[in-house]
Amino acid sequence: MINLKRVINLAAGAALAASLLAGCTPKPSQSPAPGGADDTRAGEAQTEAREAPPAGSSSADYKYGKVDIPGKVGSLCNAPTYIAYEKGFFAEEGFDVTLISSNAENSKLGLSNGTIPIVNGDFQFFPSIEEGVNMKVVDGLHNGCIKLLVPKDSAISGVNDLKGKKVGVDEIGGTPHQVAAVWLEKNGISAKPADGEVQFLPFDDGNLEIEALNKGEIDVAAVWDPFGSVQEKTGNYKVILDISTDEPFAGRYCCFLYASGKIAEEKPDEIAALLRAYHKAQDWIAENPEEAVKIIIDGKYSAIEDEELAAQLLGHYEYPTESEHAMNTRDVGADVLYFATQLHDIGYLKTDPEDFTAKAYQKVDLTLGE
């Protein structure tokens, strides 16, 4: 889906540099119908026509003016972006937002040069920070949205059954691959290609991955939601890992909000205002999951059609409420450190996890600009 992809031999002790993908962004074919992240021309982004400001208003009416935010990526778990736009939370905080379709390379460039202020991304972004991309983790977005599936009659019931097996992923170095690798290594099974204990096979098309699972060409399929949950609901598959509920991922943010390092340094009040809009959206989703689903489906932000399942998934993602934010019940920096440690232990990061976290995570004063 992107051009930035370098696979480095883990067995040699070097890091596997992950390509920078949109966090929690399944490929289009991993949704029940097309609706994933779009590839765009380098340095450009495709914009939607629905983000015009209200009649009679202009960018001059907004404290911070016009900003572009990737918000047409097809993933259900990016719901706070959609809701912050649709419910006017961005506007309340002073932004005339245009939701754009942006591939990962464009998002990275936008964060680096300050043309994109904030994006949703998971811990697959960490290697790019290590490599010098000027972006900061500024908050957590939600808990897990990846599942590992096996056929319902499979003898595989857990991680200890995976030695010698084949695991399908969307790409080598992608987040489902990283999730599976961390799970394996934490349980004493090597994920390193040279060791040959587990083989990873990439599939650009999620439906082809499931077809390969059905044919026995792979033993396990690691897939994004909502595609994974839709397949689970058919009754033809069982879940052996759900990162929203299972260790070593349960109870931790898998997806974070990444701010442009340039804007965070030069205009920290803008980042604070954006985070306040996201907090309002997270809180609103937590209180109104069914209505949030209707907005997302009606706006064609995600291709999922099963409203009941979508509402359940939004609940599983455990978007933090305003009161939880106020009480600091979630430690974003601790989750960054946790996943940095996991990725360091399996060779995806070279930097000491404490040093990496100090570089990557920036706590924002939410009172700025109020």
LUMVO-892995 format. One record per residue (C-alpha): residue in one letter; x, y, z. Coordinates in Angstrom, 2 decimals. Example, Ala and Ser with C-alpha at 12.3 -4.5 7.8 and 13.67 -1.06 7.14 Angstrom:
  type        X        Y        Z
     a    12.30    -4.50     7.80
     s    13.67    -1.06     7.14
END
This chain:
  type        X        Y        Z
     m     0.00     0.00     0.00
     i     2.98     2.26     0.50
     n     6.49     2.55    -0.81
     l     8.29     2.81     2.53
     k     8.99    -0.85     3.29
     r    12.28    -2.38     4.36
     v    12.45    -5.86     5.76
     i    15.63    -6.43     7.74
     n    16.69    -9.86     8.89
     l    15.75   -10.19    12.53
     a    17.89   -13.27    12.99
     a    20.93   -11.20    12.30
     g    19.95    -9.05    15.27
     a    18.88    -6.00    13.26
     a    15.50    -4.37    13.46
     l    12.67    -5.12    11.11
     a    11.79    -1.60     9.96
     a     8.07    -1.37     9.62
     s     6.54     0.61     6.81
     l     4.57     3.55     8.11
     l     0.91     2.64     7.73
     a    -2.15     4.42     8.86
     g    -2.82     3.09    12.33
     c    -5.75     0.73    12.70
     t    -6.28     1.05     8.98
     p    -7.19    -2.22     7.27
     k    -6.46    -2.53     3.60
     p    -9.60    -1.92     1.58
     s   -10.19    -5.63     1.06
     q   -10.09    -6.31     4.79
     s   -13.44    -4.63     5.27
     p   -16.71    -6.32     4.35
     a   -16.76    -3.98     1.37
     p   -14.26    -1.49    -0.03
     g   -13.51     1.32     2.35
     g    -9.89     1.27     3.53
     a    -7.05     3.73     3.16
     d    -6.50     5.10    -0.32
     d    -3.15     5.32    -2.07
     t    -2.51     8.87    -3.22
     r     0.15    10.62    -5.24
     a     3.32    11.35    -3.30
     g     2.97    14.55    -1.30
     e    -0.73    14.95    -2.16
     a    -3.99    13.92    -0.55
     q    -7.48    13.37    -1.86
     t   -10.11    15.47    -0.11
     e   -13.78    14.87     0.50
     a   -16.48    17.30    -0.59
     r   -18.46    17.07     2.67
     e   -16.19    19.21     4.85
     a   -17.29    22.68     3.75
     p   -17.83    25.03     6.70
     p   -21.39    26.12     7.54
     a   -23.02    28.60     5.19
     g   -21.91    32.16     5.84
     s   -18.76    31.17     7.66
     s   -15.15    31.28     6.54
     s   -11.78    30.17     7.83
     a   -11.44    33.62     9.38
     d   -14.24    32.61    11.77
     y   -12.08    29.83    13.20
     k    -9.33    30.60    15.71
     y    -6.88    28.18    14.10
     g    -8.19    28.32    10.53
     k    -8.15    25.44     8.06
     v    -6.42    22.14     8.82
     d    -6.31    18.79     7.02
     i    -6.78    15.63     9.09
     p    -6.70    12.08     7.64
     g   -10.23    10.93     8.29
     k   -11.30     8.89     5.26
     v    -9.42     5.70     5.98
     g   -12.25     3.16     6.33
     s   -11.39     1.91     9.81
     l   -14.09     1.73    12.45
     c   -11.71     2.39    15.32
     n   -10.85     5.85    13.94
     a   -14.35     6.80    15.04
     p   -13.25     9.78    17.21
     t   -12.00    11.58    14.10
     y   -15.32    11.09    12.32
     i   -17.38    12.06    15.36
     a   -15.25    15.10    16.21
     y   -15.96    16.34    12.70
     e   -19.64    15.39    12.47
     k   -20.59    16.63    15.96
     g   -18.69    19.89    15.52
     f   -16.06    19.31    18.21
     f   -13.24    20.38    15.90
     a   -15.15    23.54    15.06
     e   -15.83    24.25    18.75
     e   -12.09    24.18    19.36
     g   -11.38    26.60    16.53
     f   -10.62    24.41    13.51
     d   -12.09    24.46    10.01
     v   -11.31    20.81     9.33
     t   -11.08    19.11     5.97
     l   -11.11    15.33     6.30
     i    -8.75    13.86     3.74
     s    -7.83    10.46     2.39
     s    -4.12     9.99     2.91
     n    -1.84     7.03     2.54
     a     0.78     6.44     5.20
     e     3.64     8.01     3.27
     n     1.67    11.22     2.80
     s     0.67    11.26     6.45
     k     4.29    10.88     7.48
     l     5.35    13.72     5.19
     g     2.51    15.88     6.48
     l     3.46    15.31    10.09
     s     7.10    16.05     9.31
     n     6.47    19.34     7.54
     g     3.48    20.43     9.61
     t     0.82    20.32     6.89
     i    -0.99    17.57     8.83
     p    -1.29    18.28    12.56
     i    -2.45    14.95    13.92
     v    -3.14    11.34    12.88
     n    -4.32     8.11    14.42
     g    -1.62     5.44    14.43
     d    -0.54     2.35    16.30
     f     2.80     1.15    17.64
     q     3.87     0.25    14.11
     f     4.77     3.95    13.86
     f     7.48     3.57    16.48
     p    10.31     2.54    14.10
     s     9.69     5.65    12.00
     i    10.14     7.86    15.07
     e    13.38     6.02    15.75
     e    14.45     6.74    12.18
     g    13.89    10.47    12.62
     v    10.33    11.23    11.50
     n     9.35    14.40    13.37
     m     6.20    13.26    15.16
     k     5.22    12.75    18.78
     v     2.82    10.47    20.60
     v     0.55    12.93    22.39
     d    -2.33    10.76    23.60
     g    -3.96     7.35    23.47
     l    -6.94     6.72    21.22
     h    -8.32     3.27    22.03
     n    -7.60    -0.34    22.89
     g    -7.05    -3.22    20.47
     c    -8.54    -3.85    17.04
     i    -6.69    -6.91    15.70
     k    -7.67   -10.58    15.95
     l    -5.97   -13.88    15.10
     l    -8.43   -16.37    13.60
     v    -8.36   -20.12    12.96
     p   -11.07   -22.35    11.44
     k   -13.66   -23.41    14.00
     d   -12.56   -27.06    13.77
     s    -8.84   -26.27    14.05
     a    -6.84   -28.06    16.73
     i    -5.06   -24.76    17.40
     s    -6.38   -23.21    20.59
     g    -3.59   -20.87    21.65
     v    -0.06   -19.63    21.21
     n     1.56   -22.89    22.31
     d     0.08   -24.62    19.26
     l     1.72   -22.27    16.76
     k     5.22   -23.71    16.50
     g     5.71   -24.98    12.96
     k     2.58   -23.19    11.70
     k     1.95   -20.63     8.97
     v     0.45   -17.27     9.88
     g    -1.15   -14.97     7.32
     v    -0.67   -11.20     7.73
     d    -1.40    -8.14     5.61
     e     2.30    -7.44     5.19
     i     5.64    -8.36     6.70
     g     6.40    -5.63     9.22
     g     2.76    -4.53     9.49
     t     0.95    -4.27    12.79
     p    -0.78    -7.69    12.65
     h     2.67    -9.19    12.01
     q     4.13    -7.27    14.94
     v     1.25    -8.34    17.19
     a     1.74   -12.00    16.32
     a     5.52   -11.70    16.73
     v     5.22   -10.13    20.18
     w     2.71   -12.78    21.27
     l     4.95   -15.60    20.07
     e     8.16   -14.25    21.55
     k     6.50   -13.52    24.91
     n     5.56   -17.19    25.04
     g     8.93   -18.64    24.10
     i     8.38   -19.21    20.37
     s    10.74   -17.45    17.98
     a     9.20   -15.19    15.36
     k    12.54   -14.74    13.62
     p    12.50   -16.01    10.03
     a    15.90   -17.70    10.29
     d    14.76   -19.83    13.23
     g    11.95   -21.31    11.18
     e     9.62   -21.90    14.12
     v     6.77   -19.91    12.55
     q     6.34   -18.82     8.93
     f     4.62   -15.53     8.08
     l     2.93   -15.17     4.69
     p     1.72   -11.75     3.43
     f    -1.60   -11.19     1.67
     d    -2.49    -7.81     0.16
     d    -6.14    -8.83     0.14
     g    -7.78    -9.86     3.42
     n   -10.34   -11.97     1.60
     l    -7.51   -13.91    -0.04
     e    -6.02   -14.42     3.40
     i    -9.27   -15.96     4.65
     e    -9.50   -18.06     1.48
     a    -5.99   -19.35     2.14
     l    -7.05   -20.17     5.70
     n   -10.04   -22.13     4.41
     k    -7.83   -24.06     1.99
     g    -5.27   -24.93     4.66
     e    -2.53   -22.89     2.98
     i    -2.11   -21.01     6.25
     d    -3.05   -22.08     9.75
     v    -3.83   -18.69    11.27
     a    -5.07   -15.38     9.87
     a    -4.05   -12.15    11.64
     v    -6.57    -9.49    10.56
     w    -7.86    -6.03    11.38
     d   -11.28    -5.17    12.68
     p   -13.99    -4.85    11.59
     f   -13.05    -7.56     9.06
     g   -11.90    -9.98    11.77
     s   -15.04    -9.59    13.85
     v   -17.27    -9.92    10.79
     q   -15.58   -13.23     9.98
     e   -15.85   -14.38    13.59
     k   -19.59   -13.67    13.59
     t   -20.12   -16.07    10.67
     g   -19.43   -18.92    13.09
     n   -16.83   -20.42    10.77
     y   -13.84   -19.25    12.80
     k   -12.64   -18.98    16.37
     v   -10.47   -16.25    17.82
     i    -7.23   -17.32    19.47
     l    -6.03   -13.78    20.17
     d    -8.04   -10.58    20.60
     i    -5.71    -7.73    21.50
     s    -8.56    -5.81    23.12
     t    -9.01    -8.50    25.78
     d    -5.99   -10.84    25.78
     e    -2.50   -10.56    27.21
     p    -0.01    -9.10    26.56
     f    -2.16    -6.38    24.97
     a    -5.29    -6.16    27.13
     g    -6.02    -2.91    28.89
     r    -3.45    -0.92    26.92
     y    -3.71     1.56    24.12
     c    -2.74    -0.08    20.84
     c    -3.49     3.08    18.89
     f    -2.28     6.54    19.72
     l    -2.65    10.08    18.47
     y     0.52    11.28    16.76
     a     1.07    15.03    16.43
     s     3.39    16.86    14.09
     g     6.59    17.53    16.03
     k     6.91    20.83    14.19
     i     3.46    22.05    15.25
     a     3.84    20.65    18.78
     e     6.97    22.73    19.19
     e     5.87    25.93    17.44
     k     2.13    25.98    18.24
     p     1.46    23.73    21.24
     d    -1.90    25.43    21.86
     e    -3.17    24.01    18.54
     i    -2.29    20.48    19.56
     a    -3.96    21.02    22.93
     a    -7.13    22.24    21.19
     l    -7.16    19.22    18.87
     l    -6.80    16.88    21.82
     r    -9.71    18.56    23.56
     a   -11.82    17.91    20.45
     y   -10.75    14.27    20.43
     h   -11.55    13.92    24.13
     k   -15.05    15.26    23.51
     a   -15.48    12.74    20.69
     q   -14.15     9.82    22.74
     d   -16.50    10.71    25.56
     w   -19.47    11.06    23.20
     i   -18.78     7.67    21.60
     a   -18.48     6.00    25.01
     e   -21.90     7.41    25.96
     n   -23.60     6.97    22.56
     p   -22.12     3.95    20.72
     e   -25.27     3.12    18.76
     e   -25.74     6.69    17.53
     a   -22.03     6.90    16.71
     v   -22.38     3.81    14.54
     k   -25.29     5.33    12.64
     i   -23.27     8.48    11.94
     i   -20.29     6.42    10.77
     i   -22.37     4.20     8.49
     d   -24.49     7.04     7.10
     g   -21.35     9.07     6.41
     k   -19.70     6.04     4.74
     y   -16.66     6.39     6.98
     s   -16.47     2.61     7.39
     a   -17.95    -0.14     5.25
     i   -19.35    -2.20     8.11
     e   -23.12    -2.67     7.79
     d   -23.86    -4.67    10.96
     e   -24.85    -1.91    13.38
     e   -25.09    -4.21    16.40
     l   -21.61    -5.63    15.82
     a   -20.16    -2.18    15.17
     a   -21.58    -0.87    18.45
     q   -20.09    -3.85    20.29
     l   -16.70    -3.16    18.76
     l   -16.79     0.50    19.74
     g   -17.43    -0.66    23.29
     h   -14.49    -3.09    23.14
     y   -12.16    -0.31    22.07
     e   -12.79     1.39    25.44
     y   -12.55     5.00    24.34
     p   -11.76     6.99    27.49
     t   -14.39     9.34    28.85
     e   -13.85    12.98    29.82
     s   -13.89    12.00    33.51
     e   -11.26     9.33    32.91
     h    -9.11    11.88    31.13
     a    -9.60    14.34    33.99
     m    -8.59    11.73    36.57
     n    -5.62    10.54    34.48
     t    -6.79     6.94    34.82
     r    -4.79     5.94    31.75
     d    -1.01     6.36    31.57
     v    -0.20     6.96    27.90
     g     3.55     7.17    28.52
     a     3.49     3.83    30.32
     d     1.81     2.20    27.31
     v     4.35     3.74    24.93
     l     7.13     2.35    27.12
     y     5.45    -1.05    27.33
     f     5.15    -1.50    23.58
     a     8.58     0.02    22.96
     t     9.96    -2.65    25.29
     q     8.11    -5.43    23.49
     l     9.31    -4.24    20.08
     h    12.85    -3.77    21.37
     d    12.88    -7.30    22.78
     i    12.03    -8.81    19.40
     g    14.35    -6.55    17.41
     y    11.93    -4.07    15.89
     l    13.51    -1.18    17.81
     k    17.21    -0.63    18.44
     t    16.87     2.23    20.93
     d    16.68     1.57    24.66
     p    12.93     1.63    25.48
     e    13.28     4.29    28.17
     d    15.26     6.53    25.82
     f    12.82     5.89    23.01
     t     9.83     6.80    25.18
     a    11.50    10.02    26.31
     k    11.95    10.94    22.64
     a     8.61     9.71    21.33
     y     6.08    10.74    23.97
     q     5.12    14.33    24.72
     k     2.57    15.15    27.39
     v     0.41    18.10    26.35
     d    -0.95    20.79    28.64
     l    -4.63    20.71    27.70
     t    -5.27    24.16    29.14
     l    -3.18    25.85    26.45
     g    -5.25    28.17    24.27
     e    -8.41    27.94    26.34
END
